[in-house]
Amino acid sequence: MDAVIGLDCSTSAVKAVAFDARGVVLAEGRAALAFRALGDNRFEQDPGDWWRAACTALRALVAAAHGVRFIGIAIANQRETIAPLDESFRPTRPAILWLDGRAADDAAAMASRFGRETLHRITGKIPDPNPALYKLAWMRRVEPATLDASRYFAEVHGYLAQRLTGRFATSTASADPLGVFDLAAGEYAHELLASIGLRADQFAEPLPPGSVIGALHAQAAAETGLPEGLMVAAGGGDGQAAGVAVGLDAPGRAYLNLGTAIVSGVHSRAYRIGTAFRTMISAGGPGYVFETSLRSGTLLCDWLARDLFGDPAALTTLEAAAAALPPGADGVFVLPYFLGVMTPHWDSAARGAILGLAPHHGRAHLLRALFEGIAHEQADVTARIVAATGLAVTEIVAIGGGSRSDLWCQIIADVMDMPVLRSASAEASALGAAMAAAVAAGWFADFADAATAMAGPITARFDPDPPRVAAYAARAAEYRTIYPRLAGFPAVP
C-alpha cells in the first residue's frame, strides 16, 4: 500500500500519521513534547526536542506500517514559535513559544514606530505578543548579544525541513504566522526585519504548500527509519492545515478546532484584513484564511479539572450533570481570557473571570459555563467576520479533542444557531499536511481534489434547538457586557 505521511509537531506532542489516497489512517506514531513555563507569562521549548520527538514518532510509525510504501512526507507545525540558531543550525537559546506573552511592550513599541494600521496591512495581523516578530524585537532589546550571535531564525517547519533534507526551507503558510512576512507581496517584510537588525536570508526559504522541498538525506533516514530519498514537501501551520483537512474552501463552511487554543477559520480567495480576525496564508492552495483565536481552550478545561477540581477525569464524569442543567448554567458566567484575548479585543493584559456564583452552584455549573463562555466568544467573532467581509458562514466543522464532547458541540450549535458537524479527522493537522505531500507526489492535481478524496467523513451532526437558541440569544447580550466592565482590571504588570 502506498502512503503519504503527515508529521504534526504541536506544542505538546509530535504525531506522525500515514494515510492512503482515501485519507484512511494506515499507521501512526507519536511522542510527547515538554515545554517550560518560566513564570511571568513566559514559555520556552528546546528545538532539539522537536527533532528527537519527530524521530521517535516516525520510528514508531515505521514499526507499525507493515506492508506500506511511503511516497512522501509533509509537515504541520505549531505556529509563531521562533528558534534562534547558529551557522550550524544549533540553537543559541531555547525557542520562544507561540503562547509566550513577554513581548507585549515590544509589540506596542513597533506599533508606535510603524503605525498599527501599517503593521496590520503588511502582516495581516494586529500587533500582539503572539507573532515572532515581536519576540525577536524583545531579543533585540533584552538579549542583543544572543540575537547578533544567531545566524538563522527558524519556525518549527523550517527547522524540521532542514534536519530532514539539509535545505533550510519552509511553507509560506508556516512563515506567514511569524509576523515577518508581507502577505500582499508574498515575501519577507524587509523593512520590519531591518528595524531589528535582521535580514530575510536569515529565515527559511518560503515555498508554496505542496511544493517539493527535497529528499530525505542518509543521516535523517538512519535517525527516523524512513527510506533515504523520500520526498519531503512543504505543508503549513497546524491551524491552516486543519482547515485543509476538512475542506474549508467549501461554500459557507468554517472549521473550529477545539484544542489547546480555540482556533476557527473561514477561507477567502481575496486578501483582506480586519480587527475581528487575523489573516493567514492558506495551506491548501491559493487564498487566505480569516482566523480567530482564543488562547485558552482545552488548556482551560484541563486547568478546571486538574487544579480547581483536583481530578483530571472530572470533565468526563461531570458532562452528564452539566448537560442536565438549563442554558445559562443557572446564572454562572465564565470569561475565558485566562491567557489574555486576541480576537476581537486584542488585549494581552485581559484575564479570565468566573461570575455569578452562589452557594447552590457546583462543579457541573462551572463546566457548563466554561463551554458556554467559549461558545459565546466564537459566536461573536464569527459574526464579526461575516459583517466585515460579507462571507457567509452556514455550518461549523468541529475538530480537535474538545469536539469529542457531545455537550460542547450542541452548546456551540445552539449559541451560534447553525449546525455543528463533527469530523472523523481526529488528526486533522496531520491529514492536511499529508494532503500537501499527496499533491506534491502527483496523486492529485490540486488541494481541492485532495480534499475531495481524503477528507474524513462527518460522524455526527448537532442541529440548533430553537428554544435553546432563543435562551442563548438573550444570554449573549449579557455576556458581551462582561469584558467592557472588567477591561483594565486587574492590572497585569
N, C-alpha and C positions, 0 to 999 in steps of 0.2 A: 504494500500500500504506500502511495506517495503522500507526503505530508509537508505542511509548512509550519513553522514554529513562531509563536508569539511570545516574546520574552518581556514580561511586565515587571519593571523594577519600581515598586511603590515605596512608600515611606517605611513600612514595617515588614515587608517581605518581597522576595523575588519569586515570580511564578513563571515557569516555562511550560507551555501547553502546545501540543502538536494537534493540528486539525487537518482533516481531509478536505476535499474540494466542496463538500456539502456542509462544512462547518461542524462536523462531528468530532468530538474530542477522542483522540486515539491513545494518548498518553500524557502524563503531566508529572512535573516535579516542582518542589518548592523549597525555599529556605528562608528562615526568619532573618530580619534585619533589626538591629538595635540602633537607637539614636539617643543622644544625651540631652536631657533637659537641664540647662545650666542655671535656671532661675532668671528672673527679670525678663521673662518672655524671650529667652534665647534657646535655640535648638540647633544642634550640630550632629554630623554623621561622618564617619570615616569613609572616604571614597573607595579605599581598598576593600571595604566590606561589600560594596556594590559588586565588585568583580568576584570576590570569594563566594558570595551568596549566589551570583549568577552561575558560577562553575558548579556549585553544589546542586542547584536546581536542575541544570542541564544534564549533569551526570545521572541524577535520579530519573530524568525524562528518558534518557537513552537506555537506561537499565529496564525501564518499563515498556519501551516501544519495540516489542517483538515483531519482526517482520515488516517494520516500517522503514521506508527510504525517505530521508529528509531532502527536500528540494531547496529550501531557503529559510531564512530567519529574519525577523524584523523586531524592532524594539519599541515598547511603550514605556514611558517614564514619568516618575514624579516630576512636577514642573517647578520652575522658579528657583530650584536649589542650585547653588553655584559652588564649584570646587576650584581654587587656585592651584596650579600645577607648575613644576619647574620644567626645564627644557627636555627632560626625560619622561615627562608626564607623571611625575611623582608628586603627591600633594605637598604643598608648602604650609598648609594649615588644614584643619578639618573643614569640610563643606558646611556652608550655612544653609539650613533647610528653608523650604518654602514657607513654613509656618512661623519662622523666626520674625519677631517684631522689633528688633533693635534699631532698625533704620528709619523710624518714623520721623525723626528730626531731619535726616538727610533727604528724605522724600520731600519734606516741606521746603528745605533749602533749595533743592533743584527746581521745585515748582516756582519758587520766588525768582530764581535766576532765569529760567527759560519761559515761564508762564505755564500755568496749569493747563490751559487750553492747547498750547503748543505740544506739550508732552503727551497729552491725550490724543491729539491728532496724529502724531508720529507713531506712537507705540500702540494705540488702540486701547490704552488703559489709563485710568485716572491715577495720578501719583498716590502711591500706597506702599507700605513697607514690604509687601509680598515680592514684587519683581526684583530680580537680582541686580538690576541697575543701581538701586538704592543701597543694597547691601555692599556693592563694590564702592559706592560713594562713602559708606561708613568705613570701609577698609582704608580708603584714601585719607580719611580724617583721623582714624584711630590706630591703624596698623599700616602706615605708609611703607615701612621697610619691607614688610611681607608682600604687599602689593607690588612693589618695584622688583622684588626678587622672583616674582612669578612670571613665567614666560607665557603660559596658556591659562585660559579660564574655561572650564568645561561644565556644561549641564550633564545630566546623567546619561542621556542618549549619546552625546559626543564622546564621553569618557568610555562607555562600553564599546562603542563602534571602533574606537582606536585600539582598545585591547583585543578586539576580535580580528581586526583586519590590518592594523597598522596605519590606517588612514584616519586622520582627525576630521571627521565629517559627521553631520547630523541632519535631521529633518528640519525644514523650515517651520514645521508645526511643533518642534521642540525648542528651536532657537527663539521663536516669537515670544513665548511666555516670559522669557528673561527680562523683557522690557528694554532690550538694547537693539531691537530690530525695527526698522522702518517698514511698516506694513504696506503702505502705498507704493513705496519704491521697491520692495522685495529684497532688501539688503540691510546689512547692519547700519545702525544710525551713527554715522561717523562723528557728527558734532557732539552728540551726547557722550560717546565714548571718550572723545578728546577732552571733554570737560573734566574728566577724572584721570587723564593721562594714559588712556588705553587706546588700542588700535583694533580694527576689525580682524587683522590677521592673527590676533591672539585668541580668537574664538573659532569654533569648529566650522568648517565649510558647510554652508546650508544647501541642502538638496531637496527637491520636491518629494513628498511622501510617495512611496512606490518606486523610487529610483534605486538603482544598484549602487551600493557604496563600495563593495569589493568582495573579496573571497577570504574565508577563514584561513589564517596562516597556521603553520605547523605547531607552534607553541600553544596557540589558543585551542587547536584541535586536541592536543595532548591534555590540556587542563580541563576542557569541557566534555570530552568524549565524543564530540561531533566530528564528522568527517572533514579532513583537510580539503580546502577548496570550496566548501559550502558557501553559496551565495548569501551575502548579508545586504539587506535592503533598509532604506530609511522608513521609519514608522512615524511616530509622533507622540506628543504629550498624551498622558493617560486619559485626560478628560476628553480631548478631541477623538482619540482612538475609540473610546467607549461609544461616542456618538456614531462613528462609522459602523460599529458592530450592530447597532440597532436600526440602521437605515435612516439616519437623521434627515437626509435630504428628501424624504417622503413629505408631500404637502401636508401642512398642519401638525406635523409631529415635533415634539420636543422630548429630549431624554432627561431623566432625573436620576442621578447617581446618589443613592442614599448610602454613602460611605463615611470614612473618617471626617471628611468635609461633605457638605451637600452641594453638588455641582449640577447645574442644568444648562442645556444649550439648545439653541434654535439655529438652523442653517440658513445662510443667505448667500446668494451669488455676488451681491454688491457689498462694497466696503462702507461701513457706517460706524459711527461712534455714538455713545450715549451714556448718561450718568447711571442708568439702571443696569448696565451690563458692561463687561469688558469684551473687546473684540479679539478673537483668536483666529489664526490661520487654520483652515480645515485640514484634518489629517486624511481626508478622503477625496482628494482631487480639488479642482478649482473652487474657491469660495471661502467663506468665513463662518465662524461660529460666534453667535452673540451669547455670551456665557454669564451666568450668575453664580455666585459662590458664597456660601456660608461656612466659615472656617470650622465651626463646631457642629458636627453631625452625630454619627455613631460614637465619635470620641466623647461626646456629651452623654450619650446613653451609657457608655462604659463607666464614665465617672459616676453617674447616678447609681448604678448597680454596685460598683466596687467600693466607692468612697463614701457615698451617702447612706446606702442600704447595707453595706458590708457583706454583700452576697453577689458574686459575679454571675450567678444563674438567676438572679431575681427577675430580670426582664421577661424571661420565658415563662416563669411561674405566675407573673403578675398580669400578663397580657389579657387573659380571660376576664380577670376582675376589672381591668381598665376598659375592656370592651363593653362591660355591663353598665358603665357609667354613662350619663347623658352627654351630648355635645356641650362643651364648655367646662367639663371636669368639675362641675359644682362650684364654679367661680374661681378656680385656680388658673393663673396665667404663668407661662414661662417665656421670658425674653431670652432667646438662645445666643446671646452675644458674649459668650464666655471668653472668646479669643478676639474680641472686637467685632466690627461689622465692616464688610466690604460693600457689595451691592445691597441697597441703593444709597446708603448714607455715607460710606467711606470714612468711618470714624474708628481708627485703630485704638483709641482710648476707651471706647464703649465697653461695658461689661454686662454680664448676664444678671437676670433678676428672676426671683420667684415671688409672685404676688397673690394676694387674696386668701392666704392660708387661715384656716380656722381649726378648732380642736377636732372636728369630725373628719377632717381630711387625713388620708393615709397615703401609703406608697403608690397605690394604683392611681390616685388622683395626680400625683406628680408625673408618673409615666405618661398618662393620657395628655396632661397639659404640655409636656415636652413634645410629644408627637404633634399636638395641635399647634404649638408655637412655631415649629419648623414648617408646618403646612401653611400657616398664615404668612410666614416670610416668603415662601415660594409663590404663593398666590399673588402677593403684592408685586414681586419683581417681575414675574411673568406678565402680569397685566401692564406693567410699565414698558416692557419690551414691545408688546403689541401696540400700545399707544404711541410709542416713539418711532416705530419702524413700519407699521401697517401690516406686518406679517401676521398671519393667522396661526393660532395655536389651538388645536381642537382635541388633541389627545397627548397623554404623557406615557412614555415607556420608562418604567422603573427598573433600575439595575442596582447592583451593589448589595452588601449584606443586609441593609435595612429593608430592602424590597421583599425579603422573606416574611416580613410581618404582615399578615392579612389586615390587622387593625390599622397599621400605619398607612398602608396603601388605600384602605377605604376612607380614612380620615382625609387624606390628600384629595381623593376623588370628590368628597363632599365639600371640602373647603374651596377647592378650585373649580367645582362644578363642571368637571369634564372627566371622561373615562381615564383610568389608570390601567395600563397594560403591563403585566409582569413578564419580562423577557426570560427565556431559558438560558440566556448567555450569562452564566454565573461569573465567568471571567471575561467580561466584555472588553476590557482594555487589551488583554492578550489576544482576543479574537480580532479586534481592529488592527493590531499590529500584524497578525497572521494574514489578514486580507491584503496589507501592503506587500508582504512577501509574495503572496499569490499573484498580485498584479505585476510585480517585478519579474516573477518567474514566467509570465506569459499565460498563466492559467485563465485570466480574464482580460478583456480589453480595457476595462476601467473599474473604478471602485463601485460604480452603480451595479455593474454585472456581478462583481464580487459579493456585494451585499445581498443581491437577489438570491444568489446561490448559497451563501454561507451564514447569513444572519440567523440566529437562533429563533425558534418558534415562540409565539406568545403562549404562556402556560396558564395564565389567569387574567381575568378582566374584572375590574371593580368599577361599577357604574354609580354615578352620584344618586343619592336618595333625596328626593325633593324636600321632605320635611327637615332633614338634617342640613341640606344646603341652605334653607331659609334660616335655621338656627345659627349656622356659622356665619352667614352674611351679617347678621346683627352683631355677632361676637367680633367679627373682623373690624368693625368701626371702633369698638373699644380697644382692641389690640393695637391699632395704629396710633393710639394716643400715648402708649407707654413710652416709646423711645423719646419723643419730643419732651415729655415731662422729666425723664431721667438723664437726658443728654448733659454731659459735663459732671455728673455725679455718680459714683465718687470720682474725684480727680485721680488720674493714673499718672505716676511720675514718668 
